[in-house]
């Protein structure tokens, strides 16, 4: 087996491992989303109710315009809510891309092993 072929095989194996990891993380997120407690605490409680509460606070000029520290805390909470939601979106996007590339990488891996055996 040539050194180049070995390097190509290893590169594809690393890609497969990374794709499998991303697919497993996506599967874990999907299981969480199906969990009733997760829906209650995170989706309804945090993403909906808490988001509405802090955005409502942000629009209260009498409270926040007089207190820069309170305003910054509210801004940080809004950013945190958005950050967690974006993290979940990123997991889903990477997992979906990984699922697509996994089959291709596995086919490439099999092809490289077959070519090497010839």
PDB file as gemmi writes it, atoms N, CA and C in Angstrom:
CRYST1    1.000    1.000    1.000  90.00  90.00  90.00 P 1                      
ATOM      1  N   UNK A   1       0.866  -1.173   0.000  1.00  0.00           N  
ATOM      2  CA  UNK A   1       0.000   0.000   0.000  1.00  0.00           C  
ATOM      3  C   UNK A   1       0.904   1.225   0.000  1.00  0.00           C  
ATOM      4  N   UNK A   2       0.650   2.129  -0.905  1.00  0.00           N  
ATOM      5  CA  UNK A   2       1.486   3.324  -0.999  1.00  0.00           C  
ATOM      6  C   UNK A   2       1.203   4.270   0.175  1.00  0.00           C  
ATOM      7  N   UNK A   3       2.171   5.109   0.456  1.00  0.00           N  
ATOM      8  CA  UNK A   3       2.038   6.083   1.538  1.00  0.00           C  
ATOM      9  C   UNK A   3       0.883   7.044   1.258  1.00  0.00           C  
ATOM     10  N   UNK A   4       0.735   7.428   0.002  1.00  0.00           N  
ATOM     11  CA  UNK A   4      -0.351   8.344  -0.372  1.00  0.00           C  
ATOM     12  C   UNK A   4      -1.719   7.691  -0.148  1.00  0.00           C  
ATOM     13  N   UNK A   5      -1.838   6.435  -0.508  1.00  0.00           N  
ATOM     14  CA  UNK A   5      -3.094   5.711  -0.307  1.00  0.00           C  
ATOM     15  C   UNK A   5      -3.401   5.590   1.185  1.00  0.00           C  
ATOM     16  N   UNK A   6      -2.366   5.292   1.978  1.00  0.00           N  
ATOM     17  CA  UNK A   6      -2.565   5.207   3.426  1.00  0.00           C  
ATOM     18  C   UNK A   6      -3.045   6.551   3.997  1.00  0.00           C  
ATOM     19  N   UNK A   7      -2.457   7.624   3.521  1.00  0.00           N  
ATOM     20  CA  UNK A   7      -2.857   8.955   3.986  1.00  0.00           C  
ATOM     21  C   UNK A   7      -4.300   9.262   3.579  1.00  0.00           C  
ATOM     22  N   UNK A   8      -4.657   8.899   2.359  1.00  0.00           N  
ATOM     23  CA  UNK A   8      -6.027   9.122   1.889  1.00  0.00           C  
ATOM     24  C   UNK A   8      -7.031   8.306   2.700  1.00  0.00           C  
ATOM     25  N   UNK A   9      -6.681   7.058   2.971  1.00  0.00           N  
ATOM     26  CA  UNK A   9      -7.565   6.196   3.764  1.00  0.00           C  
ATOM     27  C   UNK A   9      -7.734   6.779   5.159  1.00  0.00           C  
ATOM     28  N   UNK A  10      -6.637   7.211   5.769  1.00  0.00           N  
ATOM     29  CA  UNK A  10      -6.715   7.771   7.125  1.00  0.00           C  
ATOM     30  C   UNK A  10      -7.536   9.063   7.129  1.00  0.00           C  
ATOM     31  N   UNK A  11      -7.362   9.895   6.112  1.00  0.00           N  
ATOM     32  CA  UNK A  11      -8.130  11.144   6.040  1.00  0.00           C  
ATOM     33  C   UNK A  11      -9.629  10.861   5.948  1.00  0.00           C  
ATOM     34  N   UNK A  12      -9.995   9.867   5.168  1.00  0.00           N  
ATOM     35  CA  UNK A  12     -11.403   9.504   5.031  1.00  0.00           C  
ATOM     36  C   UNK A  12     -11.909   8.908   6.344  1.00  0.00           C  
ATOM     37  N   UNK A  13     -11.087   8.108   7.011  1.00  0.00           N  
ATOM     38  CA  UNK A  13     -11.490   7.535   8.295  1.00  0.00           C  
ATOM     39  C   UNK A  13     -11.728   8.620   9.341  1.00  0.00           C  
ATOM     40  N   UNK A  14     -10.883   9.635   9.346  1.00  0.00           N  
ATOM     41  CA  UNK A  14     -11.068  10.756  10.279  1.00  0.00           C  
ATOM     42  C   UNK A  14     -12.366  11.486   9.956  1.00  0.00           C  
ATOM     43  N   UNK A  15     -12.622  11.694   8.682  1.00  0.00           N  
ATOM     44  CA  UNK A  15     -13.858  12.354   8.271  1.00  0.00           C  
ATOM     45  C   UNK A  15     -15.088  11.546   8.685  1.00  0.00           C  
ATOM     46  N   UNK A  16     -14.993  10.236   8.549  1.00  0.00           N  
ATOM     47  CA  UNK A  16     -16.095   9.350   8.960  1.00  0.00           C  
ATOM     48  C   UNK A  16     -16.317   9.459  10.470  1.00  0.00           C  
ATOM     49  N   UNK A  17     -15.238   9.429  11.240  1.00  0.00           N  
ATOM     50  CA  UNK A  17     -15.352   9.536  12.699  1.00  0.00           C  
ATOM     51  C   UNK A  17     -16.000  10.864  13.109  1.00  0.00           C  
ATOM     52  N   UNK A  18     -15.589  11.946  12.470  1.00  0.00           N  
ATOM     53  CA  UNK A  18     -16.157  13.262  12.788  1.00  0.00           C  
ATOM     54  C   UNK A  18     -17.638  13.317  12.420  1.00  0.00           C  
ATOM     55  N   UNK A  19     -17.980  12.757  11.267  1.00  0.00           N  
ATOM     56  CA  UNK A  19     -19.378  12.745  10.837  1.00  0.00           C  
ATOM     57  C   UNK A  19     -20.228  11.904  11.781  1.00  0.00           C  
ATOM     58  N   UNK A  20     -19.696  10.785  12.219  1.00  0.00           N  
ATOM     59  CA  UNK A  20     -20.438   9.938  13.153  1.00  0.00           C  
ATOM     60  C   UNK A  20     -20.651  10.664  14.480  1.00  0.00           C  
ATOM     61  N   UNK A  21     -19.648  11.400  14.936  1.00  0.00           N  
ATOM     62  CA  UNK A  21     -19.778  12.171  16.167  1.00  0.00           C  
ATOM     63  C   UNK A  21     -20.847  13.248  16.044  1.00  0.00           C  
ATOM     64  N   UNK A  22     -20.847  13.950  14.923  1.00  0.00           N  
ATOM     65  CA  UNK A  22     -21.853  14.994  14.696  1.00  0.00           C  
ATOM     66  C   UNK A  22     -23.246  14.382  14.595  1.00  0.00           C  
ATOM     67  N   UNK A  23     -23.353  13.224  13.954  1.00  0.00           N  
ATOM     68  CA  UNK A  23     -24.651  12.548  13.832  1.00  0.00           C  
ATOM     69  C   UNK A  23     -25.150  12.091  15.201  1.00  0.00           C  
ATOM     70  N   UNK A  24     -24.244  11.625  16.050  1.00  0.00           N  
ATOM     71  CA  UNK A  24     -24.631  11.210  17.407  1.00  0.00           C  
ATOM     72  C   UNK A  24     -25.088  12.406  18.236  1.00  0.00           C  
ATOM     73  N   UNK A  25     -24.414  13.538  18.088  1.00  0.00           N  
ATOM     74  CA  UNK A  25     -24.819  14.749  18.808  1.00  0.00           C  
ATOM     75  C   UNK A  25     -26.191  15.209  18.344  1.00  0.00           C  
ATOM     76  N   UNK A  26     -26.434  15.159  17.049  1.00  0.00           N  
ATOM     77  CA  UNK A  26     -27.754  15.515  16.518  1.00  0.00           C  
ATOM     78  C   UNK A  26     -28.818  14.567  17.068  1.00  0.00           C  
ATOM     79  N   UNK A  27     -28.529  13.283  17.098  1.00  0.00           N  
ATOM     80  CA  UNK A  27     -29.492  12.307  17.633  1.00  0.00           C  
ATOM     81  C   UNK A  27     -29.806  12.610  19.097  1.00  0.00           C  
ATOM     82  N   UNK A  28     -28.779  13.007  19.862  1.00  0.00           N  
ATOM     83  CA  UNK A  28     -28.999  13.359  21.268  1.00  0.00           C  
ATOM     84  C   UNK A  28     -29.900  14.591  21.383  1.00  0.00           C  
ATOM     85  N   UNK A  29     -29.666  15.584  20.540  1.00  0.00           N  
ATOM     86  CA  UNK A  29     -30.511  16.782  20.557  1.00  0.00           C  
ATOM     87  C   UNK A  29     -31.954  16.440  20.194  1.00  0.00           C  
ATOM     88  N   UNK A  30     -32.134  15.592  19.214  1.00  0.00           N  
ATOM     89  CA  UNK A  30     -33.490  15.198  18.820  1.00  0.00           C  
ATOM     90  C   UNK A  30     -34.196  14.422  19.931  1.00  0.00           C  
ATOM     91  N   UNK A  31     -33.440  13.592  20.648  1.00  0.00           N  
ATOM     92  CA  UNK A  31     -34.032  12.894  21.794  1.00  0.00           C  
ATOM     93  C   UNK A  31     -34.445  13.889  22.873  1.00  0.00           C  
ATOM     94  N   UNK A  32     -33.595  14.877  23.106  1.00  0.00           N  
ATOM     95  CA  UNK A  32     -33.950  15.917  24.084  1.00  0.00           C  
ATOM     96  C   UNK A  32     -35.236  16.627  23.677  1.00  0.00           C  
ATOM     97  N   UNK A  33     -35.326  16.998  22.411  1.00  0.00           N  
ATOM     98  CA  UNK A  33     -36.507  17.718  21.941  1.00  0.00           C  
ATOM     99  C   UNK A  33     -37.783  16.905  22.080  1.00  0.00           C  
ATOM    100  N   UNK A  34     -37.660  15.592  22.054  1.00  0.00           N  
ATOM    101  CA  UNK A  34     -38.821  14.723  22.230  1.00  0.00           C  
ATOM    102  C   UNK A  34     -39.195  14.535  23.701  1.00  0.00           C  
ATOM    103  N   UNK A  35     -38.313  14.932  24.602  1.00  0.00           N  
ATOM    104  CA  UNK A  35     -38.535  14.768  26.034  1.00  0.00           C  
ATOM    105  C   UNK A  35     -39.492  15.853  26.539  1.00  0.00           C  
ATOM    106  N   UNK A  36     -40.541  15.459  27.211  1.00  0.00           N  
ATOM    107  CA  UNK A  36     -41.558  16.400  27.700  1.00  0.00           C  
ATOM    108  C   UNK A  36     -40.967  17.408  28.686  1.00  0.00           C  
ATOM    109  N   UNK A  37     -40.043  16.974  29.536  1.00  0.00           N  
ATOM    110  CA  UNK A  37     -39.428  17.898  30.489  1.00  0.00           C  
ATOM    111  C   UNK A  37     -38.589  18.953  29.775  1.00  0.00           C  
ATOM    112  N   UNK A  38     -37.864  18.544  28.743  1.00  0.00           N  
ATOM    113  CA  UNK A  38     -37.069  19.489  27.961  1.00  0.00           C  
ATOM    114  C   UNK A  38     -37.984  20.531  27.316  1.00  0.00           C  
ATOM    115  N   UNK A  39     -39.098  20.052  26.768  1.00  0.00           N  
ATOM    116  CA  UNK A  39     -40.048  20.981  26.155  1.00  0.00           C  
ATOM    117  C   UNK A  39     -40.573  21.977  27.180  1.00  0.00           C  
ATOM    118  N   UNK A  40     -40.897  21.486  28.368  1.00  0.00           N  
ATOM    119  CA  UNK A  40     -41.440  22.361  29.411  1.00  0.00           C  
ATOM    120  C   UNK A  40     -40.409  23.373  29.884  1.00  0.00           C  
ATOM    121  N   UNK A  41     -39.217  22.902  30.192  1.00  0.00           N  
ATOM    122  CA  UNK A  41     -38.210  23.775  30.791  1.00  0.00           C  
ATOM    123  C   UNK A  41     -37.497  24.651  29.763  1.00  0.00           C  
ATOM    124  N   UNK A  42     -37.056  24.070  28.681  1.00  0.00           N  
ATOM    125  CA  UNK A  42     -36.228  24.818  27.729  1.00  0.00           C  
ATOM    126  C   UNK A  42     -37.061  25.473  26.633  1.00  0.00           C  
ATOM    127  N   UNK A  43     -37.808  24.683  25.876  1.00  0.00           N  
ATOM    128  CA  UNK A  43     -38.523  25.248  24.737  1.00  0.00           C  
ATOM    129  C   UNK A  43     -39.612  26.223  25.161  1.00  0.00           C  
ATOM    130  N   UNK A  44     -40.468  25.793  26.094  1.00  0.00           N  
ATOM    131  CA  UNK A  44     -41.546  26.681  26.543  1.00  0.00           C  
ATOM    132  C   UNK A  44     -41.059  27.674  27.592  1.00  0.00           C  
ATOM    133  N   UNK A  45     -40.365  27.162  28.606  1.00  0.00           N  
ATOM    134  CA  UNK A  45     -39.967  28.002  29.720  1.00  0.00           C  
ATOM    135  C   UNK A  45     -38.891  29.012  29.384  1.00  0.00           C  
ATOM    136  N   UNK A  46     -37.868  28.582  28.669  1.00  0.00           N  
ATOM    137  CA  UNK A  46     -36.727  29.464  28.411  1.00  0.00           C  
ATOM    138  C   UNK A  46     -36.864  30.207  27.085  1.00  0.00           C  
ATOM    139  N   UNK A  47     -37.068  29.464  26.001  1.00  0.00           N  
ATOM    140  CA  UNK A  47     -37.104  30.101  24.685  1.00  0.00           C  
ATOM    141  C   UNK A  47     -38.359  30.948  24.468  1.00  0.00           C  
ATOM    142  N   UNK A  48     -39.457  30.590  25.102  1.00  0.00           N  
ATOM    143  CA  UNK A  48     -40.685  31.349  24.893  1.00  0.00           C  
ATOM    144  C   UNK A  48     -40.967  32.294  26.065  1.00  0.00           C  
ATOM    145  N   UNK A  49     -41.192  31.734  27.255  1.00  0.00           N  
ATOM    146  CA  UNK A  49     -41.633  32.544  28.390  1.00  0.00           C  
ATOM    147  C   UNK A  49     -40.543  33.490  28.900  1.00  0.00           C  
ATOM    148  N   UNK A  50     -39.356  32.957  29.125  1.00  0.00           N  
ATOM    149  CA  UNK A  50     -38.272  33.805  29.631  1.00  0.00           C  
ATOM    150  C   UNK A  50     -37.858  34.839  28.586  1.00  0.00           C  
ATOM    151  N   UNK A  51     -37.842  34.438  27.331  1.00  0.00           N  
ATOM    152  CA  UNK A  51     -37.510  35.396  26.266  1.00  0.00           C  
ATOM    153  C   UNK A  51     -38.525  36.541  26.245  1.00  0.00           C  
ATOM    154  N   UNK A  52     -39.792  36.218  26.338  1.00  0.00           N  
ATOM    155  CA  UNK A  52     -40.826  37.263  26.351  1.00  0.00           C  
ATOM    156  C   UNK A  52     -40.675  38.161  27.573  1.00  0.00           C  
ATOM    157  N   UNK A  53     -40.355  37.562  28.706  1.00  0.00           N  
ATOM    158  CA  UNK A  53     -40.207  38.345  29.938  1.00  0.00           C  
ATOM    159  C   UNK A  53     -39.063  39.354  29.834  1.00  0.00           C  
ATOM    160  N   UNK A  54     -37.882  38.897  29.393  1.00  0.00           N  
ATOM    161  CA  UNK A  54     -36.738  39.811  29.357  1.00  0.00           C  
ATOM    162  C   UNK A  54     -36.857  40.836  28.231  1.00  0.00           C  
ATOM    163  N   UNK A  55     -37.477  40.451  27.136  1.00  0.00           N  
ATOM    164  CA  UNK A  55     -37.712  41.448  26.072  1.00  0.00           C  
ATOM    165  C   UNK A  55     -38.716  42.487  26.573  1.00  0.00           C  
ATOM    166  N   UNK A  56     -39.706  42.037  27.332  1.00  0.00           N  
ATOM    167  CA  UNK A  56     -40.647  42.982  27.932  1.00  0.00           C  
ATOM    168  C   UNK A  56     -39.952  43.930  28.891  1.00  0.00           C  
ATOM    169  N   UNK A  57     -39.039  43.412  29.697  1.00  0.00           N  
ATOM    170  CA  UNK A  57     -38.255  44.264  30.596  1.00  0.00           C  
ATOM    171  C   UNK A  57     -37.437  45.284  29.821  1.00  0.00           C  
ATOM    172  N   UNK A  58     -36.897  44.832  28.706  1.00  0.00           N  
ATOM    173  CA  UNK A  58     -36.054  45.714  27.878  1.00  0.00           C  
ATOM    174  C   UNK A  58     -36.844  46.912  27.379  1.00  0.00           C  
ATOM    175  N   UNK A  59     -38.136  46.748  27.253  1.00  0.00           N  
ATOM    176  CA  UNK A  59     -38.954  47.837  26.725  1.00  0.00           C  
ATOM    177  C   UNK A  59     -39.553  48.729  27.817  1.00  0.00           C  
ATOM    178  N   UNK A  60     -39.179  48.499  29.072  1.00  0.00           N  
ATOM    179  CA  UNK A  60     -39.674  49.313  30.187  1.00  0.00           C  
ATOM    180  C   UNK A  60     -38.712  50.470  30.464  1.00  0.00           C  
ATOM    181  N   UNK A  61     -38.957  51.616  29.904  1.00  0.00           N  
ATOM    182  CA  UNK A  61     -38.012  52.727  30.056  1.00  0.00           C  
ATOM    183  C   UNK A  61     -37.896  53.222  31.497  1.00  0.00           C  
ATOM    184  N   UNK A  62     -38.955  53.159  32.269  1.00  0.00           N  
ATOM    185  CA  UNK A  62     -38.911  53.658  33.641  1.00  0.00           C  
ATOM    186  C   UNK A  62     -37.984  52.842  34.522  1.00  0.00           C  
ATOM    187  N   UNK A  63     -37.877  51.560  34.243  1.00  0.00           N  
ATOM    188  CA  UNK A  63     -37.061  50.685  35.078  1.00  0.00           C  
ATOM    189  C   UNK A  63     -35.600  50.696  34.622  1.00  0.00           C  
ATOM    190  N   UNK A  64     -35.385  50.438  33.363  1.00  0.00           N  
ATOM    191  CA  UNK A  64     -34.027  50.182  32.892  1.00  0.00           C  
ATOM    192  C   UNK A  64     -33.240  51.411  32.496  1.00  0.00           C  
ATOM    193  N   UNK A  65     -33.897  52.430  32.048  1.00  0.00           N  
ATOM    194  CA  UNK A  65     -33.160  53.605  31.597  1.00  0.00           C  
ATOM    195  C   UNK A  65     -32.473  54.304  32.769  1.00  0.00           C  
ATOM    196  N   UNK A  66     -32.929  54.027  33.965  1.00  0.00           N  
ATOM    197  CA  UNK A  66     -32.336  54.647  35.142  1.00  0.00           C  
ATOM    198  C   UNK A  66     -31.230  53.789  35.745  1.00  0.00           C  
ATOM    199  N   UNK A  67     -31.099  52.555  35.306  1.00  0.00           N  
ATOM    200  CA  UNK A  67     -30.146  51.631  35.908  1.00  0.00           C  
ATOM    201  C   UNK A  67     -29.368  50.895  34.812  1.00  0.00           C  
ATOM    202  N   UNK A  68     -28.149  51.356  34.547  1.00  0.00           N  
ATOM    203  CA  UNK A  68     -27.327  50.776  33.483  1.00  0.00           C  
ATOM    204  C   UNK A  68     -26.957  49.327  33.778  1.00  0.00           C  
ATOM    205  N   UNK A  69     -26.776  48.988  35.030  1.00  0.00           N  
ATOM    206  CA  UNK A  69     -26.419  47.606  35.393  1.00  0.00           C  
ATOM    207  C   UNK A  69     -27.587  46.672  35.092  1.00  0.00           C  
ATOM    208  N   UNK A  70     -28.798  47.071  35.460  1.00  0.00           N  
ATOM    209  CA  UNK A  70     -29.977  46.237  35.179  1.00  0.00           C  
ATOM    210  C   UNK A  70     -30.184  46.092  33.680  1.00  0.00           C  
ATOM    211  N   UNK A  71     -29.983  47.179  32.947  1.00  0.00           N  
ATOM    212  CA  UNK A  71     -30.115  47.124  31.490  1.00  0.00           C  
ATOM    213  C   UNK A  71     -29.116  46.127  30.901  1.00  0.00           C  
ATOM    214  N   UNK A  72     -27.872  46.166  31.366  1.00  0.00           N  
ATOM    215  CA  UNK A  72     -26.856  45.237  30.857  1.00  0.00           C  
ATOM    216  C   UNK A  72     -27.208  43.795  31.198  1.00  0.00           C  
ATOM    217  N   UNK A  73     -27.748  43.560  32.378  1.00  0.00           N  
ATOM    218  CA  UNK A  73     -28.160  42.202  32.761  1.00  0.00           C  
ATOM    219  C   UNK A  73     -29.260  41.684  31.840  1.00  0.00           C  
ATOM    220  N   UNK A  74     -30.217  42.537  31.519  1.00  0.00           N  
ATOM    221  CA  UNK A  74     -31.296  42.139  30.614  1.00  0.00           C  
ATOM    222  C   UNK A  74     -30.735  41.860  29.227  1.00  0.00           C  
ATOM    223  N   UNK A  75     -29.849  42.709  28.747  1.00  0.00           N  
ATOM    224  CA  UNK A  75     -29.222  42.494  27.437  1.00  0.00           C  
ATOM    225  C   UNK A  75     -28.453  41.169  27.421  1.00  0.00           C  
ATOM    226  N   UNK A  76     -27.755  40.868  28.500  1.00  0.00           N  
ATOM    227  CA  UNK A  76     -27.008  39.609  28.596  1.00  0.00           C  
ATOM    228  C   UNK A  76     -27.947  38.409  28.572  1.00  0.00           C  
ATOM    229  N   UNK A  77     -29.078  38.516  29.235  1.00  0.00           N  
ATOM    230  CA  UNK A  77     -30.048  37.417  29.232  1.00  0.00           C  
ATOM    231  C   UNK A  77     -30.607  37.197  27.829  1.00  0.00           C  
ATOM    232  N   UNK A  78     -30.918  38.272  27.138  1.00  0.00           N  
ATOM    233  CA  UNK A  78     -31.425  38.148  25.763  1.00  0.00           C  
ATOM    234  C   UNK A  78     -30.374  37.477  24.877  1.00  0.00           C  
ATOM    235  N   UNK A  79     -29.127  37.909  25.023  1.00  0.00           N  
ATOM    236  CA  UNK A  79     -28.035  37.319  24.242  1.00  0.00           C  
ATOM    237  C   UNK A  79     -27.866  35.836  24.583  1.00  0.00           C  
ATOM    238  N   UNK A  80     -27.989  35.486  25.852  1.00  0.00           N  
ATOM    239  CA  UNK A  80     -27.850  34.082  26.270  1.00  0.00           C  
ATOM    240  C   UNK A  80     -28.928  33.199  25.659  1.00  0.00           C  
ATOM    241  N   UNK A  81     -30.143  33.680  25.664  1.00  0.00           N  
ATOM    242  CA  UNK A  81     -31.242  32.912  25.083  1.00  0.00           C  
ATOM    243  C   UNK A  81     -30.985  32.682  23.593  1.00  0.00           C  
ATOM    244  N   UNK A  82     -30.613  33.737  22.902  1.00  0.00           N  
ATOM    245  CA  UNK A  82     -30.305  33.604  21.472  1.00  0.00           C  
ATOM    246  C   UNK A  82     -29.120  32.701  21.222  1.00  0.00           C  
ATOM    247  N   UNK A  83     -28.112  32.777  22.096  1.00  0.00           N  
ATOM    248  CA  UNK A  83     -26.922  31.945  21.936  1.00  0.00           C  
ATOM    249  C   UNK A  83     -27.223  30.463  22.073  1.00  0.00           C  
ATOM    250  N   UNK A  84     -28.045  30.104  23.045  1.00  0.00           N  
ATOM    251  CA  UNK A  84     -28.401  28.693  23.212  1.00  0.00           C  
ATOM    252  C   UNK A  84     -29.222  28.195  22.034  1.00  0.00           C  
ATOM    253  N   UNK A  85     -30.144  29.010  21.569  1.00  0.00           N  
ATOM    254  CA  UNK A  85     -30.951  28.624  20.406  1.00  0.00           C  
ATOM    255  C   UNK A  85     -30.057  28.437  19.180  1.00  0.00           C  
ATOM    256  N   UNK A  86     -29.092  29.338  18.986  1.00  0.00           N  
ATOM    257  CA  UNK A  86     -28.167  29.219  17.853  1.00  0.00           C  
ATOM    258  C   UNK A  86     -27.299  27.972  17.973  1.00  0.00           C  
ATOM    259  N   UNK A  87     -26.919  27.619  19.188  1.00  0.00           N  
ATOM    260  CA  UNK A  87     -26.136  26.401  19.401  1.00  0.00           C  
ATOM    261  C   UNK A  87     -26.926  25.176  18.965  1.00  0.00           C  
ATOM    262  N   UNK A  88     -28.204  25.117  19.329  1.00  0.00           N  
ATOM    263  CA  UNK A  88     -29.039  23.998  18.909  1.00  0.00           C  
ATOM    264  C   UNK A  88     -29.185  23.969  17.385  1.00  0.00           C  
ATOM    265  N   UNK A  89     -29.343  25.123  16.770  1.00  0.00           N  
ATOM    266  CA  UNK A  89     -29.452  25.199  15.306  1.00  0.00           C  
ATOM    267  C   UNK A  89     -28.161  24.709  14.661  1.00  0.00           C  
ATOM    268  N   UNK A  90     -27.012  25.101  15.226  1.00  0.00           N  
ATOM    269  CA  UNK A  90     -25.716  24.680  14.684  1.00  0.00           C  
ATOM    270  C   UNK A  90     -25.572  23.164  14.771  1.00  0.00           C  
ATOM    271  N   UNK A  91     -25.963  22.566  15.899  1.00  0.00           N  
ATOM    272  CA  UNK A  91     -25.896  21.110  16.037  1.00  0.00           C  
ATOM    273  C   UNK A  91     -26.729  20.439  14.949  1.00  0.00           C  
ATOM    274  N   UNK A  92     -27.913  20.975  14.699  1.00  0.00           N  
ATOM    275  CA  UNK A  92     -28.789  20.384  13.689  1.00  0.00           C  
ATOM    276  C   UNK A  92     -28.188  20.521  12.298  1.00  0.00           C  
ATOM    277  N   UNK A  93     -27.666  21.678  11.965  1.00  0.00           N  
ATOM    278  CA  UNK A  93     -27.082  21.891  10.643  1.00  0.00           C  
ATOM    279  C   UNK A  93     -25.864  21.005  10.417  1.00  0.00           C  
ATOM    280  N   UNK A  94     -24.966  20.966  11.404  1.00  0.00           N  
ATOM    281  CA  UNK A  94     -23.770  20.136  11.264  1.00  0.00           C  
ATOM    282  C   UNK A  94     -24.145  18.658  11.196  1.00  0.00           C  
ATOM    283  N   UNK A  95     -25.098  18.240  12.007  1.00  0.00           N  
ATOM    284  CA  UNK A  95     -25.549  16.850  11.978  1.00  0.00           C  
ATOM    285  C   UNK A  95     -26.151  16.465  10.645  1.00  0.00           C  
ATOM    286  N   UNK A  96     -26.944  17.360  10.071  1.00  0.00           N  
ATOM    287  CA  UNK A  96     -27.542  17.081   8.758  1.00  0.00           C  
ATOM    288  C   UNK A  96     -26.474  16.982   7.677  1.00  0.00           C  
ATOM    289  N   UNK A  97     -25.500  17.883   7.699  1.00  0.00           N  
ATOM    290  CA  UNK A  97     -24.408  17.819   6.722  1.00  0.00           C  
ATOM    291  C   UNK A  97     -23.574  16.556   6.916  1.00  0.00           C  
ATOM    292  N   UNK A  98     -23.359  16.182   8.175  1.00  0.00           N  
ATOM    293  CA  UNK A  98     -22.585  14.975   8.463  1.00  0.00           C  
ATOM    294  C   UNK A  98     -23.272  13.734   7.922  1.00  0.00           C  
ATOM    295  N   UNK A  99     -24.575  13.678   8.070  1.00  0.00           N  
ATOM    296  CA  UNK A  99     -25.327  12.521   7.564  1.00  0.00           C  
ATOM    297  C   UNK A  99     -25.163  12.398   6.056  1.00  0.00           C  
ATOM    298  N   UNK A 100     -25.145  13.540   5.369  1.00  0.00           N  
ATOM    299  CA  UNK A 100     -24.981  13.516   3.916  1.00  0.00           C  
ATOM    300  C   UNK A 100     -23.568  13.068   3.528  1.00  0.00           C  
ATOM    301  N   UNK A 101     -22.564  13.584   4.237  1.00  0.00           N  
ATOM    302  CA  UNK A 101     -21.185  13.260   3.865  1.00  0.00           C  
ATOM    303  C   UNK A 101     -20.768  11.866   4.323  1.00  0.00           C  
ATOM    304  N   UNK A 102     -21.428  11.333   5.330  1.00  0.00           N  
ATOM    305  CA  UNK A 102     -21.039  10.036   5.875  1.00  0.00           C  
ATOM    306  C   UNK A 102     -21.132   8.932   4.819  1.00  0.00           C  
ATOM    307  N   UNK A 103     -22.231   8.887   4.107  1.00  0.00           N  
ATOM    308  CA  UNK A 103     -22.397   7.850   3.073  1.00  0.00           C  
ATOM    309  C   UNK A 103     -21.338   8.000   1.976  1.00  0.00           C  
ATOM    310  N   UNK A 104     -21.064   9.235   1.592  1.00  0.00           N  
ATOM    311  CA  UNK A 104     -20.040   9.476   0.564  1.00  0.00           C  
ATOM    312  C   UNK A 104     -18.659   9.051   1.057  1.00  0.00           C  
ATOM    313  N   UNK A 105     -18.344   9.416   2.302  1.00  0.00           N  
ATOM    314  CA  UNK A 105     -17.048   9.051   2.864  1.00  0.00           C  
ATOM    315  C   UNK A 105     -16.901   7.535   2.987  1.00  0.00           C  
ATOM    316  N   UNK A 106     -17.966   6.854   3.380  1.00  0.00           N  
ATOM    317  CA  UNK A 106     -17.901   5.404   3.500  1.00  0.00           C  
ATOM    318  C   UNK A 106     -17.689   4.756   2.130  1.00  0.00           C  
ATOM    319  N   UNK A 107     -18.329   5.299   1.112  1.00  0.00           N  
ATOM    320  CA  UNK A 107     -18.135   4.772  -0.241  1.00  0.00           C  
ATOM    321  C   UNK A 107     -16.705   5.027  -0.715  1.00  0.00           C  
ATOM    322  N   UNK A 108     -16.188   6.214  -0.435  1.00  0.00           N  
ATOM    323  CA  UNK A 108     -14.806   6.540  -0.807  1.00  0.00           C  
ATOM    324  C   UNK A 108     -13.834   5.617  -0.082  1.00  0.00           C  
ATOM    325  N   UNK A 109     -14.084   5.368   1.177  1.00  0.00           N  
ATOM    326  CA  UNK A 109     -13.224   4.492   1.985  1.00  0.00           C  
ATOM    327  C   UNK A 109     -13.212   3.089   1.378  1.00  0.00           C  
ATOM    328  N   UNK A 110     -14.360   2.565   1.051  1.00  0.00           N  
ATOM    329  CA  UNK A 110     -14.442   1.227   0.453  1.00  0.00           C  
ATOM    330  C   UNK A 110     -13.729   1.190  -0.894  1.00  0.00           C  
ATOM    331  N   UNK A 111     -13.870   2.252  -1.649  1.00  0.00           N  
ATOM    332  CA  UNK A 111     -13.210   2.339  -2.956  1.00  0.00           C  
ATOM    333  C   UNK A 111     -11.685   2.356  -2.796  1.00  0.00           C  
ATOM    334  N   UNK A 112     -11.189   3.129  -1.851  1.00  0.00           N  
ATOM    335  CA  UNK A 112      -9.748   3.182  -1.624  1.00  0.00           C  
ATOM    336  C   UNK A 112      -9.198   1.833  -1.188  1.00  0.00           C  
ATOM    337  N   UNK A 113      -9.945   1.137  -0.331  1.00  0.00           N  
ATOM    338  CA  UNK A 113      -9.499  -0.180   0.108  1.00  0.00           C  
ATOM    339  C   UNK A 113      -9.523  -1.183  -1.038  1.00  0.00           C  
ATOM    340  N   UNK A 114     -10.531  -1.072  -1.899  1.00  0.00           N  
ATOM    341  CA  UNK A 114     -10.636  -1.973  -3.054  1.00  0.00           C  
ATOM    342  C   UNK A 114      -9.492  -1.718  -4.035  1.00  0.00           C  
ATOM    343  N   UNK A 115      -9.224  -0.431  -4.307  1.00  0.00           N  
ATOM    344  CA  UNK A 115      -8.139  -0.087  -5.234  1.00  0.00           C  
ATOM    345  C   UNK A 115      -6.809  -0.581  -4.711  1.00  0.00           C  
ATOM    346  N   UNK A 116      -6.614  -0.479  -3.423  1.00  0.00           N  
ATOM    347  CA  UNK A 116      -5.364  -0.909  -2.829  1.00  0.00           C  
ATOM    348  C   UNK A 116      -5.192  -2.423  -2.918  1.00  0.00           C  
ATOM    349  N   UNK A 117      -6.294  -3.147  -2.874  1.00  0.00           N  
ATOM    350  CA  UNK A 117      -6.253  -4.595  -2.923  1.00  0.00           C  
ATOM    351  C   UNK A 117      -5.984  -5.133  -4.309  1.00  0.00           C  
ATOM    352  N   UNK A 118      -6.147  -4.309  -5.298  1.00  0.00           N  
ATOM    353  CA  UNK A 118      -5.961  -4.776  -6.687  1.00  0.00           C  
ATOM    354  C   UNK A 118      -4.516  -4.928  -7.069  1.00  0.00           C  
TER     355      UNK A 118                                                      
END                                                                             
